């Protein structure tokens, strides 16, 4: 009876240890998944921010170029008009 009790006690201990190990593994897996998800979200956010910054820079550069081109065209037109008016 003592041996049987000891055997049941040993089986119960193994079951508890397996259950603890299972819960530990489950929480570890959940934590790893959450960390991976957070890292992916952070990477996506960084990529989106970088893309937005690049787009903004490109837009600014395009606007600046367009403005410069317009100014140059206006200056050229004014110069041409002045030249035409002066000589003719």
Buried (B, 14 or more C-beta within 10 A) or exposed (E): EEEEEEEEEEEEEEEEEEEEEEEEEEEEEEEEEEEEEEEEEEEEEEEEEEEEEEEEEEEEEEEEEEEEEEEEEEEEEEEEEEEEEEEE
